[in-house]
Every structure is written in structure tokens, then in C-alpha cells.
Amino acid sequence: MSQYIIFGIGFLSQILFSARLLVQWISSEKAGRVLSPLLFWQFSILASFLMMVYGILRNDLAIIFGQSITYGVYIRNLHYQNFWNKIPRPVRISAILFPLLAIIWLISGDKYNFRTIITNEDIPFLLMIWGVISQFIFTFRFIFQWIYMEKKKESLLPIGFWLISFIGSMMVLSYAVIRRDPVLFVGQIFGFVVYSRNILLWVKNRKSPEKAAGTPE
């Protein structure tokens, strides 16, 4: 497959990831506190789908690993946003089955499979390990958010989510620079700004008791 098509898929995914952050950023700025808008999660699951395809086409275990962790969390948030059941059943079933189909693709594929990913000569073994660790830290923010959400029974983006995002973003950014991956690099640069701003909004609300009442800890 043409590298232009592969990078096109990756950049489209990053555009959606950036769009979700832009929507969340604008909504939070207007409200003066950190929000978790529905459109954030709608863009997330579409972007994750494309990024998983990009990771497979790039033979990049770090990307596939990271997206596999967060995919289910996006669906769970759509459920708490009272949107998931509004999606046509065939689409929901397809979305749920996609990770399984991706695994089957990697098991049975000729050019794109687990063996070619693990033995990818473009990614030294130590760099691959660093990439996987970076993606794990970066995607752990959604595991943290999922646990917090299940506890509160509401789709929220707590301060821990943004702190982990900030740290994980720095790690993934370093991986993208070494890997020379423009898709990851561009996505992380924009995200880094939004993560920082949400942390500042949280700090500002902590100093304003009357606003802090509506801001998740």
C-alpha cells in the first residue's frame, strides 16, 4: 500500500483526535471549568478506529497496543453520555467486533501480521519497548478516567486524566521524534497545549471555591 495512503489515514486520525481536544478545550473555556462533551467521545472512537488501522499498516506495536486499551473506554463513555444506544445496532456490533477482526487480520495476514510487527527492522527493539511503555502511560489516562467514571456513574475528565496525559504526551513525543513519525509528532504537539490548559483551568477552579464545586477532583 502507498505510504501516502498510510500517512493519510494516520493524519486523518490525528485530525479527529485534535478536533476532540479542540471541542473539549472550547467547551471548558466557555464554562470556566473542565468538561467532558459528547463530541469528544464521538471523535475519539472514530479516530481510534483509524489510528488502529494506521498502526497495523505501519507495523507499529506501540500504536496498536495503545489504541486497543482505550477503544472500549470510548464506548463506555458514549454509554454514560446516553448516546451509545442511539447508534444503529449493526454499527454498534461492527464497532465492538472491530478489535477482534483486527486481531484476526494480524494472525492471518501475509504482509501485516504479528511477526512483521515484532521484527520490524525500522524500529529497534529498545525503541519499541520505549514506545510501548510510552503508549501504556499515555493510554493509562483513560483507564484512570474509566475507573473514576464508574465510581461517579458519570462521564467526567478529572485532573488525574490531564496530569497523566501531560506526562504520557511527553514520552510519546520523544518516541515520535526518534521514530521520525510525523503523524504522532503533529498529534502530540497540539495535545500538549490542551493538556496544559486543562491543568491550569483545574488549578484556577481550586482557587475559586464557588466554581470548584462543579469541577471533578
Secondary structure, DSSP 4 states (H G I P E B T S, - for coil): --HHHHHHHHHHHHHHHHHHHHHHHHHHHHHTS----HHHHHHHHHHHHHHHHHHHHTT-HHHHHHHHHHHHHHHHHHHHTT-GGGS-HHHHHHHHHHHHHHHHHHHH-SSSSHHHHHT-TTS-HHHHHHHHHHHHHHHHHHHHHHHHHHHHTS----HHHHHHHHHHHHHHHHHHHHHT-HHHHHHHHHHHHHHHHHHHHHHHHHT-HHHHTTS--
